[in-house]
Amino acid sequence: MTYRTRRKLITSTFKVNDQLCKLFLEPWFEIQPGFWMWNVGFAVGKSKRQLNDWYSNKRNKRRRSLHKQLTGCQGIHTISQGFKEVLRLRWQIEPGDAIVLDCTSANPERQFKAYNYFFRNRKDWLVDTKNKEFYWARPPYQADRCWQLGKIIPQPPQNPLDPLTDRNYFDCFYLSYHTKNQSID
């Protein structure tokens, strides 16, 4: 029997006052064999059907009315809640995978400026100002030597909202060494 990781769509629905918000994490493409890039989608709407139509890119009025808005009726508070949800959900992807958060709303300049405000103290996120994208990779990184030493067991940190630093890099996974007679964690 072989071990195969299945990457599937991860969603999270939450409310900000009377607005319904939904965050989508979907496997986008394979970077290297076994490592995937995940795309983040965030929408604010009135109903689950409207949010799902936006995500599926349906050709109807529900999707078009949502595509023209950036934050709904609640303002910047929805973006801050969405950012916290991205920080929480990023630990559900497999080790070595990466997340891309792009600014493709009705007003990309405004969206990039708002996201830049939230990412200003997070050194673990890479910013591409030309394409207006933000990147984050789950430890251990693809080029890390840990992959040759043993089996990687994912472990979310104690506080998933904290930025990733050199001090808490190894708190994000366990490494299981296998010898002939025993297994050492």
CNS distance restraints for C-alpha pairs under 8 A (distance, minus, plus):
assign (resid   7 and name CA) (resid  27 and name CA) 6.52 0.50 0.50
assign (resid   7 and name CA) (resid  93 and name CA) 8.00 0.50 0.50
assign (resid   8 and name CA) (resid  26 and name CA) 6.64 0.50 0.50
assign (resid   8 and name CA) (resid  27 and name CA) 6.68 0.50 0.50
assign (resid   9 and name CA) (resid  24 and name CA) 7.14 0.50 0.50
assign (resid   9 and name CA) (resid  25 and name CA) 5.83 0.50 0.50
assign (resid   9 and name CA) (resid  26 and name CA) 4.62 0.50 0.50
assign (resid   9 and name CA) (resid  27 and name CA) 6.80 0.50 0.50
assign (resid  10 and name CA) (resid  24 and name CA) 5.99 0.50 0.50
assign (resid  10 and name CA) (resid  25 and name CA) 4.97 0.50 0.50
assign (resid  10 and name CA) (resid  26 and name CA) 6.35 0.50 0.50
assign (resid  11 and name CA) (resid  22 and name CA) 7.00 0.50 0.50
assign (resid  11 and name CA) (resid  23 and name CA) 5.55 0.50 0.50
assign (resid  11 and name CA) (resid  24 and name CA) 4.67 0.50 0.50
assign (resid  11 and name CA) (resid  25 and name CA) 6.19 0.50 0.50
assign (resid  12 and name CA) (resid  22 and name CA) 5.67 0.50 0.50
assign (resid  12 and name CA) (resid  23 and name CA) 5.23 0.50 0.50
assign (resid  12 and name CA) (resid  24 and name CA) 6.83 0.50 0.50
assign (resid  12 and name CA) (resid  85 and name CA) 7.83 0.50 0.50
assign (resid  13 and name CA) (resid  20 and name CA) 7.25 0.50 0.50
assign (resid  13 and name CA) (resid  21 and name CA) 5.74 0.50 0.50
assign (resid  13 and name CA) (resid  22 and name CA) 4.41 0.50 0.50
assign (resid  13 and name CA) (resid  23 and name CA) 6.48 0.50 0.50
assign (resid  14 and name CA) (resid  20 and name CA) 6.14 0.50 0.50
assign (resid  14 and name CA) (resid  21 and name CA) 5.34 0.50 0.50
assign (resid  14 and name CA) (resid  22 and name CA) 6.42 0.50 0.50
assign (resid  15 and name CA) (resid  19 and name CA) 5.66 0.50 0.50
assign (resid  15 and name CA) (resid  20 and name CA) 4.68 0.50 0.50
assign (resid  15 and name CA) (resid  21 and name CA) 5.73 0.50 0.50
assign (resid  16 and name CA) (resid  20 and name CA) 6.53 0.50 0.50
assign (resid  16 and name CA) (resid  21 and name CA) 7.13 0.50 0.50
assign (resid  16 and name CA) (resid  74 and name CA) 7.52 0.50 0.50
assign (resid  16 and name CA) (resid  77 and name CA) 7.89 0.50 0.50
assign (resid  16 and name CA) (resid  78 and name CA) 6.41 0.50 0.50
assign (resid  16 and name CA) (resid  81 and name CA) 7.81 0.50 0.50
assign (resid  17 and name CA) (resid  74 and name CA) 7.79 0.50 0.50
assign (resid  19 and name CA) (resid  44 and name CA) 6.65 0.50 0.50
assign (resid  19 and name CA) (resid  45 and name CA) 6.14 0.50 0.50
assign (resid  19 and name CA) (resid  46 and name CA) 6.06 0.50 0.50
assign (resid  19 and name CA) (resid  72 and name CA) 7.29 0.50 0.50
assign (resid  19 and name CA) (resid  73 and name CA) 7.50 0.50 0.50
assign (resid  19 and name CA) (resid  74 and name CA) 7.55 0.50 0.50
assign (resid  20 and name CA) (resid  44 and name CA) 5.82 0.50 0.50
assign (resid  20 and name CA) (resid  45 and name CA) 5.40 0.50 0.50
assign (resid  20 and name CA) (resid  46 and name CA) 5.74 0.50 0.50
assign (resid  20 and name CA) (resid  47 and name CA) 6.55 0.50 0.50
assign (resid  20 and name CA) (resid  48 and name CA) 7.60 0.50 0.50
assign (resid  21 and name CA) (resid  42 and name CA) 7.38 0.50 0.50
assign (resid  21 and name CA) (resid  43 and name CA) 5.76 0.50 0.50
assign (resid  21 and name CA) (resid  44 and name CA) 4.47 0.50 0.50
assign (resid  21 and name CA) (resid  45 and name CA) 6.34 0.50 0.50
assign (resid  21 and name CA) (resid  51 and name CA) 7.95 0.50 0.50
assign (resid  21 and name CA) (resid  78 and name CA) 7.80 0.50 0.50
assign (resid  21 and name CA) (resid  82 and name CA) 7.82 0.50 0.50
assign (resid  22 and name CA) (resid  42 and name CA) 5.86 0.50 0.50
assign (resid  22 and name CA) (resid  43 and name CA) 5.51 0.50 0.50
assign (resid  22 and name CA) (resid  44 and name CA) 6.62 0.50 0.50
assign (resid  22 and name CA) (resid  51 and name CA) 6.92 0.50 0.50
assign (resid  23 and name CA) (resid  40 and name CA) 7.17 0.50 0.50
assign (resid  23 and name CA) (resid  41 and name CA) 5.73 0.50 0.50
assign (resid  23 and name CA) (resid  42 and name CA) 4.56 0.50 0.50
assign (resid  23 and name CA) (resid  43 and name CA) 6.66 0.50 0.50
assign (resid  23 and name CA) (resid  82 and name CA) 7.13 0.50 0.50
assign (resid  23 and name CA) (resid  85 and name CA) 7.58 0.50 0.50
assign (resid  23 and name CA) (resid  86 and name CA) 7.61 0.50 0.50
assign (resid  24 and name CA) (resid  39 and name CA) 7.85 0.50 0.50
assign (resid  24 and name CA) (resid  40 and name CA) 5.62 0.50 0.50
assign (resid  24 and name CA) (resid  41 and name CA) 4.80 0.50 0.50
assign (resid  24 and name CA) (resid  42 and name CA) 6.25 0.50 0.50
assign (resid  25 and name CA) (resid  38 and name CA) 6.21 0.50 0.50
assign (resid  25 and name CA) (resid  39 and name CA) 5.68 0.50 0.50
assign (resid  25 and name CA) (resid  40 and name CA) 4.82 0.50 0.50
assign (resid  25 and name CA) (resid  41 and name CA) 6.53 0.50 0.50
assign (resid  26 and name CA) (resid  38 and name CA) 5.34 0.50 0.50
assign (resid  26 and name CA) (resid  39 and name CA) 5.39 0.50 0.50
assign (resid  26 and name CA) (resid  40 and name CA) 6.79 0.50 0.50
assign (resid  27 and name CA) (resid  36 and name CA) 6.47 0.50 0.50
assign (resid  27 and name CA) (resid  37 and name CA) 6.07 0.50 0.50
assign (resid  27 and name CA) (resid  38 and name CA) 4.41 0.50 0.50
assign (resid  27 and name CA) (resid  39 and name CA) 6.39 0.50 0.50
assign (resid  28 and name CA) (resid  36 and name CA) 7.08 0.50 0.50
assign (resid  28 and name CA) (resid  37 and name CA) 5.53 0.50 0.50
assign (resid  28 and name CA) (resid  38 and name CA) 5.10 0.50 0.50
assign (resid  28 and name CA) (resid  39 and name CA) 5.75 0.50 0.50
assign (resid  29 and name CA) (resid  36 and name CA) 5.77 0.50 0.50
assign (resid  29 and name CA) (resid  37 and name CA) 5.50 0.50 0.50
assign (resid  29 and name CA) (resid  38 and name CA) 7.35 0.50 0.50
assign (resid  30 and name CA) (resid  34 and name CA) 7.21 0.50 0.50
assign (resid  30 and name CA) (resid  35 and name CA) 5.84 0.50 0.50
assign (resid  30 and name CA) (resid  36 and name CA) 4.30 0.50 0.50
assign (resid  30 and name CA) (resid  37 and name CA) 6.11 0.50 0.50
assign (resid  31 and name CA) (resid  35 and name CA) 5.68 0.50 0.50
assign (resid  31 and name CA) (resid  36 and name CA) 5.33 0.50 0.50
assign (resid  31 and name CA) (resid  37 and name CA) 6.22 0.50 0.50
assign (resid  32 and name CA) (resid  36 and name CA) 7.14 0.50 0.50
assign (resid  35 and name CA) (resid  96 and name CA) 5.97 0.50 0.50
assign (resid  35 and name CA) (resid  97 and name CA) 5.12 0.50 0.50
assign (resid  35 and name CA) (resid  98 and name CA) 7.92 0.50 0.50
assign (resid  35 and name CA) (resid 142 and name CA) 7.56 0.50 0.50
assign (resid  36 and name CA) (resid  96 and name CA) 7.87 0.50 0.50
assign (resid  36 and name CA) (resid  97 and name CA) 4.97 0.50 0.50
assign (resid  36 and name CA) (resid  98 and name CA) 6.44 0.50 0.50
assign (resid  37 and name CA) (resid  97 and name CA) 5.96 0.50 0.50
assign (resid  37 and name CA) (resid  98 and name CA) 4.88 0.50 0.50
assign (resid  37 and name CA) (resid  99 and name CA) 5.71 0.50 0.50
assign (resid  37 and name CA) (resid 100 and name CA) 7.01 0.50 0.50
assign (resid  38 and name CA) (resid  97 and name CA) 7.45 0.50 0.50
assign (resid  38 and name CA) (resid  98 and name CA) 6.03 0.50 0.50
assign (resid  38 and name CA) (resid  99 and name CA) 4.66 0.50 0.50
assign (resid  38 and name CA) (resid 100 and name CA) 6.12 0.50 0.50
assign (resid  39 and name CA) (resid  99 and name CA) 6.04 0.50 0.50
assign (resid  39 and name CA) (resid 100 and name CA) 5.27 0.50 0.50
assign (resid  39 and name CA) (resid 101 and name CA) 6.38 0.50 0.50
assign (resid  40 and name CA) (resid  99 and name CA) 7.11 0.50 0.50
assign (resid  40 and name CA) (resid 100 and name CA) 6.33 0.50 0.50
assign (resid  40 and name CA) (resid 101 and name CA) 5.26 0.50 0.50
assign (resid  40 and name CA) (resid 102 and name CA) 7.46 0.50 0.50
assign (resid  41 and name CA) (resid  55 and name CA) 7.62 0.50 0.50
assign (resid  41 and name CA) (resid 101 and name CA) 7.58 0.50 0.50
assign (resid  42 and name CA) (resid  82 and name CA) 7.13 0.50 0.50
assign (resid  43 and name CA) (resid  51 and name CA) 6.40 0.50 0.50
assign (resid  43 and name CA) (resid  54 and name CA) 7.81 0.50 0.50
assign (resid  43 and name CA) (resid  66 and name CA) 7.75 0.50 0.50
assign (resid  43 and name CA) (resid  70 and name CA) 8.00 0.50 0.50
assign (resid  44 and name CA) (resid  51 and name CA) 7.23 0.50 0.50
assign (resid  44 and name CA) (resid  66 and name CA) 7.43 0.50 0.50
assign (resid  44 and name CA) (resid  70 and name CA) 7.71 0.50 0.50
assign (resid  44 and name CA) (resid  71 and name CA) 6.39 0.50 0.50
assign (resid  44 and name CA) (resid  72 and name CA) 5.71 0.50 0.50
assign (resid  44 and name CA) (resid  78 and name CA) 7.81 0.50 0.50
assign (resid  45 and name CA) (resid  50 and name CA) 6.56 0.50 0.50
assign (resid  45 and name CA) (resid  51 and name CA) 6.16 0.50 0.50
assign (resid  45 and name CA) (resid  66 and name CA) 6.49 0.50 0.50
assign (resid  45 and name CA) (resid  72 and name CA) 6.70 0.50 0.50
assign (resid  46 and name CA) (resid  50 and name CA) 6.82 0.50 0.50
assign (resid  46 and name CA) (resid  51 and name CA) 7.88 0.50 0.50
assign (resid  47 and name CA) (resid  51 and name CA) 6.47 0.50 0.50
assign (resid  48 and name CA) (resid  52 and name CA) 6.11 0.50 0.50
assign (resid  49 and name CA) (resid  53 and name CA) 6.01 0.50 0.50
assign (resid  50 and name CA) (resid  54 and name CA) 6.21 0.50 0.50
assign (resid  50 and name CA) (resid  62 and name CA) 5.40 0.50 0.50
assign (resid  50 and name CA) (resid  63 and name CA) 6.18 0.50 0.50
assign (resid  50 and name CA) (resid  66 and name CA) 7.57 0.50 0.50
assign (resid  51 and name CA) (resid  55 and name CA) 6.30 0.50 0.50
assign (resid  51 and name CA) (resid  63 and name CA) 7.56 0.50 0.50
assign (resid  51 and name CA) (resid  66 and name CA) 7.93 0.50 0.50
assign (resid  52 and name CA) (resid  56 and name CA) 6.07 0.50 0.50
assign (resid  53 and name CA) (resid  57 and name CA) 5.91 0.50 0.50
assign (resid  53 and name CA) (resid  58 and name CA) 5.30 0.50 0.50
assign (resid  53 and name CA) (resid  62 and name CA) 7.05 0.50 0.50
assign (resid  53 and name CA) (resid  63 and name CA) 5.61 0.50 0.50
assign (resid  54 and name CA) (resid  58 and name CA) 6.46 0.50 0.50
assign (resid  54 and name CA) (resid  62 and name CA) 7.57 0.50 0.50
assign (resid  54 and name CA) (resid  63 and name CA) 4.61 0.50 0.50
assign (resid  54 and name CA) (resid  64 and name CA) 7.73 0.50 0.50
assign (resid  54 and name CA) (resid  66 and name CA) 6.98 0.50 0.50
assign (resid  54 and name CA) (resid  67 and name CA) 7.19 0.50 0.50
assign (resid  57 and name CA) (resid  63 and name CA) 6.92 0.50 0.50
assign (resid  58 and name CA) (resid  63 and name CA) 6.41 0.50 0.50
assign (resid  59 and name CA) (resid  63 and name CA) 6.91 0.50 0.50
assign (resid  59 and name CA) (resid  64 and name CA) 7.55 0.50 0.50
assign (resid  60 and name CA) (resid  64 and name CA) 6.44 0.50 0.50
assign (resid  61 and name CA) (resid  65 and name CA) 6.03 0.50 0.50
assign (resid  62 and name CA) (resid  66 and name CA) 6.48 0.50 0.50
assign (resid  63 and name CA) (resid  67 and name CA) 6.09 0.50 0.50
assign (resid  64 and name CA) (resid  68 and name CA) 6.65 0.50 0.50
assign (resid  65 and name CA) (resid  69 and name CA) 7.24 0.50 0.50
assign (resid  67 and name CA) (resid 105 and name CA) 6.95 0.50 0.50
assign (resid  67 and name CA) (resid 106 and name CA) 6.45 0.50 0.50
assign (resid  68 and name CA) (resid 105 and name CA) 7.55 0.50 0.50
assign (resid  68 and name CA) (resid 106 and name CA) 5.25 0.50 0.50
assign (resid  69 and name CA) (resid 105 and name CA) 7.65 0.50 0.50
assign (resid  69 and name CA) (resid 106 and name CA) 6.47 0.50 0.50
assign (resid  70 and name CA) (resid 105 and name CA) 6.35 0.50 0.50
assign (resid  70 and name CA) (resid 106 and name CA) 6.62 0.50 0.50
assign (resid  70 and name CA) (resid 107 and name CA) 7.20 0.50 0.50
assign (resid  70 and name CA) (resid 111 and name CA) 7.44 0.50 0.50
assign (resid  71 and name CA) (resid  75 and name CA) 5.40 0.50 0.50
assign (resid  71 and name CA) (resid  76 and name CA) 6.58 0.50 0.50
assign (resid  71 and name CA) (resid  78 and name CA) 6.14 0.50 0.50
assign (resid  71 and name CA) (resid  79 and name CA) 6.70 0.50 0.50
assign (resid  72 and name CA) (resid  78 and name CA) 7.82 0.50 0.50
assign (resid  74 and name CA) (resid  78 and name CA) 6.32 0.50 0.50
assign (resid  75 and name CA) (resid  79 and name CA) 7.73 0.50 0.50
assign (resid  76 and name CA) (resid  80 and name CA) 6.48 0.50 0.50
assign (resid  76 and name CA) (resid 114 and name CA) 7.81 0.50 0.50
assign (resid  77 and name CA) (resid  81 and name CA) 6.28 0.50 0.50
assign (resid  78 and name CA) (resid  82 and name CA) 6.09 0.50 0.50
assign (resid  79 and name CA) (resid  83 and name CA) 6.06 0.50 0.50
assign (resid  79 and name CA) (resid 114 and name CA) 7.75 0.50 0.50
assign (resid  79 and name CA) (resid 115 and name CA) 7.87 0.50 0.50
assign (resid  80 and name CA) (resid  84 and name CA) 6.33 0.50 0.50
assign (resid  80 and name CA) (resid 118 and name CA) 7.54 0.50 0.50
assign (resid  81 and name CA) (resid  85 and name CA) 6.28 0.50 0.50
assign (resid  82 and name CA) (resid  86 and name CA) 6.25 0.50 0.50
assign (resid  83 and name CA) (resid  87 and name CA) 6.34 0.50 0.50
assign (resid  83 and name CA) (resid 118 and name CA) 7.57 0.50 0.50
assign (resid  84 and name CA) (resid  88 and name CA) 6.27 0.50 0.50
assign (resid  84 and name CA) (resid 161 and name CA) 6.92 0.50 0.50
assign (resid  85 and name CA) (resid  89 and name CA) 6.04 0.50 0.50
assign (resid  86 and name CA) (resid  90 and name CA) 5.91 0.50 0.50
assign (resid  87 and name CA) (resid  91 and name CA) 7.73 0.50 0.50
assign (resid  87 and name CA) (resid 160 and name CA) 6.57 0.50 0.50
assign (resid  87 and name CA) (resid 161 and name CA) 5.44 0.50 0.50
assign (resid  88 and name CA) (resid 160 and name CA) 5.54 0.50 0.50
assign (resid  88 and name CA) (resid 161 and name CA) 6.13 0.50 0.50
assign (resid  89 and name CA) (resid  93 and name CA) 7.77 0.50 0.50
assign (resid  90 and name CA) (resid  99 and name CA) 7.61 0.50 0.50
assign (resid  90 and name CA) (resid 138 and name CA) 7.66 0.50 0.50
assign (resid  91 and name CA) (resid 138 and name CA) 7.34 0.50 0.50
assign (resid  91 and name CA) (resid 156 and name CA) 5.86 0.50 0.50
assign (resid  91 and name CA) (resid 160 and name CA) 7.30 0.50 0.50
assign (resid  93 and name CA) (resid  97 and name CA) 6.69 0.50 0.50
assign (resid  93 and name CA) (resid 138 and name CA) 7.56 0.50 0.50
assign (resid  94 and name CA) (resid 138 and name CA) 7.34 0.50 0.50
assign (resid  94 and name CA) (resid 154 and name CA) 7.21 0.50 0.50
assign (resid  95 and name CA) (resid 138 and name CA) 5.30 0.50 0.50
assign (resid  95 and name CA) (resid 139 and name CA) 5.64 0.50 0.50
assign (resid  95 and name CA) (resid 140 and name CA) 6.05 0.50 0.50
assign (resid  95 and name CA) (resid 141 and name CA) 7.50 0.50 0.50
assign (resid  95 and name CA) (resid 152 and name CA) 7.70 0.50 0.50
assign (resid  95 and name CA) (resid 154 and name CA) 6.35 0.50 0.50
assign (resid  95 and name CA) (resid 173 and name CA) 7.96 0.50 0.50
assign (resid  96 and name CA) (resid 137 and name CA) 6.44 0.50 0.50
assign (resid  96 and name CA) (resid 138 and name CA) 5.29 0.50 0.50
assign (resid  96 and name CA) (resid 139 and name CA) 5.79 0.50 0.50
assign (resid  96 and name CA) (resid 140 and name CA) 5.64 0.50 0.50
assign (resid  96 and name CA) (resid 141 and name CA) 4.96 0.50 0.50
assign (resid  96 and name CA) (resid 142 and name CA) 5.17 0.50 0.50
assign (resid  97 and name CA) (resid 137 and name CA) 5.83 0.50 0.50
assign (resid  97 and name CA) (resid 138 and name CA) 5.74 0.50 0.50
assign (resid  97 and name CA) (resid 141 and name CA) 7.94 0.50 0.50
assign (resid  97 and name CA) (resid 142 and name CA) 7.90 0.50 0.50
assign (resid  98 and name CA) (resid 135 and name CA) 6.99 0.50 0.50
assign (resid  98 and name CA) (resid 136 and name CA) 5.50 0.50 0.50
assign (resid  98 and name CA) (resid 137 and name CA) 4.01 0.50 0.50
assign (resid  98 and name CA) (resid 138 and name CA) 6.06 0.50 0.50
assign (resid  99 and name CA) (resid 135 and name CA) 5.60 0.50 0.50
assign (resid  99 and name CA) (resid 136 and name CA) 5.18 0.50 0.50
assign (resid  99 and name CA) (resid 137 and name CA) 6.23 0.50 0.50
assign (resid 100 and name CA) (resid 133 and name CA) 6.66 0.50 0.50
assign (resid 100 and name CA) (resid 134 and name CA) 5.63 0.50 0.50
assign (resid 100 and name CA) (resid 135 and name CA) 4.68 0.50 0.50
assign (resid 100 and name CA) (resid 136 and name CA) 6.74 0.50 0.50
assign (resid 101 and name CA) (resid 133 and name CA) 5.60 0.50 0.50
assign (resid 101 and name CA) (resid 134 and name CA) 5.05 0.50 0.50
assign (resid 101 and name CA) (resid 135 and name CA) 6.50 0.50 0.50
assign (resid 102 and name CA) (resid 131 and name CA) 7.89 0.50 0.50
assign (resid 102 and name CA) (resid 132 and name CA) 6.08 0.50 0.50
assign (resid 102 and name CA) (resid 133 and name CA) 4.29 0.50 0.50
assign (resid 102 and name CA) (resid 134 and name CA) 6.35 0.50 0.50
assign (resid 103 and name CA) (resid 108 and name CA) 5.13 0.50 0.50
assign (resid 103 and name CA) (resid 109 and name CA) 7.79 0.50 0.50
assign (resid 103 and name CA) (resid 111 and name CA) 6.01 0.50 0.50
assign (resid 103 and name CA) (resid 112 and name CA) 5.89 0.50 0.50
assign (resid 103 and name CA) (resid 132 and name CA) 5.77 0.50 0.50
assign (resid 103 and name CA) (resid 133 and name CA) 6.32 0.50 0.50
assign (resid 104 and name CA) (resid 108 and name CA) 5.51 0.50 0.50
assign (resid 105 and name CA) (resid 111 and name CA) 7.10 0.50 0.50
assign (resid 107 and name CA) (resid 111 and name CA) 6.36 0.50 0.50
assign (resid 108 and name CA) (resid 112 and name CA) 5.96 0.50 0.50
assign (resid 108 and name CA) (resid 132 and name CA) 7.76 0.50 0.50
assign (resid 109 and name CA) (resid 113 and name CA) 6.22 0.50 0.50
assign (resid 110 and name CA) (resid 114 and name CA) 6.29 0.50 0.50
assign (resid 111 and name CA) (resid 115 and name CA) 6.18 0.50 0.50
assign (resid 112 and name CA) (resid 116 and name CA) 5.87 0.50 0.50
assign (resid 112 and name CA) (resid 132 and name CA) 6.17 0.50 0.50
assign (resid 112 and name CA) (resid 133 and name CA) 7.95 0.50 0.50
assign (resid 113 and name CA) (resid 117 and name CA) 6.43 0.50 0.50
assign (resid 114 and name CA) (resid 118 and name CA) 6.94 0.50 0.50
assign (resid 115 and name CA) (resid 119 and name CA) 6.24 0.50 0.50
assign (resid 116 and name CA) (resid 120 and name CA) 5.93 0.50 0.50
assign (resid 119 and name CA) (resid 123 and name CA) 7.96 0.50 0.50
assign (resid 119 and name CA) (resid 125 and name CA) 7.21 0.50 0.50
assign (resid 122 and name CA) (resid 163 and name CA) 5.79 0.50 0.50
assign (resid 122 and name CA) (resid 164 and name CA) 7.91 0.50 0.50
assign (resid 123 and name CA) (resid 163 and name CA) 7.41 0.50 0.50
assign (resid 123 and name CA) (resid 164 and name CA) 7.75 0.50 0.50
assign (resid 123 and name CA) (resid 165 and name CA) 7.93 0.50 0.50
assign (resid 124 and name CA) (resid 136 and name CA) 6.62 0.50 0.50
assign (resid 124 and name CA) (resid 163 and name CA) 6.58 0.50 0.50
assign (resid 124 and name CA) (resid 164 and name CA) 5.69 0.50 0.50
assign (resid 124 and name CA) (resid 165 and name CA) 7.08 0.50 0.50
assign (resid 125 and name CA) (resid 134 and name CA) 6.41 0.50 0.50
assign (resid 125 and name CA) (resid 135 and name CA) 5.47 0.50 0.50
assign (resid 125 and name CA) (resid 136 and name CA) 4.91 0.50 0.50
assign (resid 126 and name CA) (resid 134 and name CA) 5.60 0.50 0.50
assign (resid 126 and name CA) (resid 135 and name CA) 4.96 0.50 0.50
assign (resid 126 and name CA) (resid 136 and name CA) 6.46 0.50 0.50
assign (resid 127 and name CA) (resid 132 and name CA) 7.51 0.50 0.50
assign (resid 127 and name CA) (resid 133 and name CA) 6.05 0.50 0.50
assign (resid 127 and name CA) (resid 134 and name CA) 4.68 0.50 0.50
assign (resid 127 and name CA) (resid 135 and name CA) 6.49 0.50 0.50
assign (resid 128 and name CA) (resid 132 and name CA) 5.58 0.50 0.50
assign (resid 128 and name CA) (resid 133 and name CA) 5.12 0.50 0.50
assign (resid 128 and name CA) (resid 134 and name CA) 6.18 0.50 0.50
assign (resid 129 and name CA) (resid 133 and name CA) 6.75 0.50 0.50
assign (resid 137 and name CA) (resid 141 and name CA) 6.70 0.50 0.50
assign (resid 139 and name CA) (resid 169 and name CA) 6.80 0.50 0.50
assign (resid 139 and name CA) (resid 170 and name CA) 7.91 0.50 0.50
assign (resid 139 and name CA) (resid 172 and name CA) 6.51 0.50 0.50
assign (resid 139 and name CA) (resid 173 and name CA) 7.29 0.50 0.50
assign (resid 140 and name CA) (resid 144 and name CA) 6.15 0.50 0.50
assign (resid 140 and name CA) (resid 146 and name CA) 7.11 0.50 0.50
assign (resid 140 and name CA) (resid 147 and name CA) 7.93 0.50 0.50
assign (resid 140 and name CA) (resid 169 and name CA) 7.83 0.50 0.50
assign (resid 140 and name CA) (resid 170 and name CA) 7.96 0.50 0.50
assign (resid 140 and name CA) (resid 172 and name CA) 7.93 0.50 0.50
assign (resid 140 and name CA) (resid 173 and name CA) 7.39 0.50 0.50
assign (resid 142 and name CA) (resid 147 and name CA) 7.93 0.50 0.50
assign (resid 145 and name CA) (resid 149 and name CA) 6.92 0.50 0.50
assign (resid 146 and name CA) (resid 150 and name CA) 6.80 0.50 0.50
assign (resid 146 and name CA) (resid 152 and name CA) 7.70 0.50 0.50
assign (resid 146 and name CA) (resid 175 and name CA) 7.38 0.50 0.50
assign (resid 147 and name CA) (resid 151 and name CA) 6.97 0.50 0.50
assign (resid 147 and name CA) (resid 152 and name CA) 6.97 0.50 0.50
assign (resid 149 and name CA) (resid 175 and name CA) 7.87 0.50 0.50
assign (resid 149 and name CA) (resid 177 and name CA) 6.63 0.50 0.50
assign (resid 150 and name CA) (resid 175 and name CA) 6.12 0.50 0.50
assign (resid 150 and name CA) (resid 176 and name CA) 5.43 0.50 0.50
assign (resid 150 and name CA) (resid 177 and name CA) 4.77 0.50 0.50
assign (resid 150 and name CA) (resid 178 and name CA) 6.55 0.50 0.50
assign (resid 151 and name CA) (resid 175 and name CA) 5.76 0.50 0.50
assign (resid 151 and name CA) (resid 176 and name CA) 5.09 0.50 0.50
assign (resid 151 and name CA) (resid 177 and name CA) 6.71 0.50 0.50
assign (resid 152 and name CA) (resid 173 and name CA) 6.58 0.50 0.50
assign (resid 152 and name CA) (resid 174 and name CA) 5.86 0.50 0.50
assign (resid 152 and name CA) (resid 175 and name CA) 4.94 0.50 0.50
assign (resid 152 and name CA) (resid 176 and name CA) 6.48 0.50 0.50
assign (resid 153 and name CA) (resid 173 and name CA) 5.56 0.50 0.50
assign (resid 153 and name CA) (resid 174 and name CA) 4.92 0.50 0.50
assign (resid 153 and name CA) (resid 175 and name CA) 6.23 0.50 0.50
assign (resid 153 and name CA) (resid 176 and name CA) 7.35 0.50 0.50
assign (resid 154 and name CA) (resid 172 and name CA) 6.54 0.50 0.50
assign (resid 154 and name CA) (resid 173 and name CA) 4.52 0.50 0.50
assign (resid 154 and name CA) (resid 174 and name CA) 6.39 0.50 0.50
assign (resid 155 and name CA) (resid 171 and name CA) 7.22 0.50 0.50
assign (resid 155 and name CA) (resid 172 and name CA) 4.96 0.50 0.50
assign (resid 155 and name CA) (resid 173 and name CA) 4.58 0.50 0.50
assign (resid 155 and name CA) (resid 174 and name CA) 6.69 0.50 0.50
assign (resid 156 and name CA) (resid 160 and name CA) 6.83 0.50 0.50
assign (resid 156 and name CA) (resid 171 and name CA) 7.71 0.50 0.50
assign (resid 156 and name CA) (resid 172 and name CA) 5.39 0.50 0.50
assign (resid 156 and name CA) (resid 173 and name CA) 7.31 0.50 0.50
assign (resid 157 and name CA) (resid 168 and name CA) 7.96 0.50 0.50
assign (resid 157 and name CA) (resid 171 and name CA) 6.02 0.50 0.50
assign (resid 157 and name CA) (resid 172 and name CA) 5.45 0.50 0.50
assign (resid 164 and name CA) (resid 168 and name CA) 6.35 0.50 0.50
assign (resid 164 and name CA) (resid 169 and name CA) 6.33 0.50 0.50
assign (resid 165 and name CA) (resid 169 and name CA) 5.95 0.50 0.50
assign (resid 168 and name CA) (resid 172 and name CA) 7.14 0.50 0.50
assign (resid 170 and name CA) (resid 174 and name CA) 7.63 0.50 0.50
assign (resid 174 and name CA) (resid 185 and name CA) 7.06 0.50 0.50
assign (resid 175 and name CA) (resid 185 and name CA) 6.00 0.50 0.50
assign (resid 176 and name CA) (resid 183 and name CA) 6.79 0.50 0.50
assign (resid 176 and name CA) (resid 184 and name CA) 5.80 0.50 0.50
assign (resid 176 and name CA) (resid 185 and name CA) 4.42 0.50 0.50
assign (resid 177 and name CA) (resid 183 and name CA) 5.75 0.50 0.50
assign (resid 177 and name CA) (resid 184 and name CA) 5.07 0.50 0.50
assign (resid 177 and name CA) (resid 185 and name CA) 6.11 0.50 0.50
assign (resid 178 and name CA) (resid 182 and name CA) 6.41 0.50 0.50
assign (resid 178 and name CA) (resid 183 and name CA) 4.62 0.50 0.50
assign (resid 178 and name CA) (resid 184 and name CA) 6.39 0.50 0.50
assign (resid 179 and name CA) (resid 183 and name CA) 6.04 0.50 0.50
assign (resid 179 and name CA) (resid 184 and name CA) 7.82 0.50 0.50
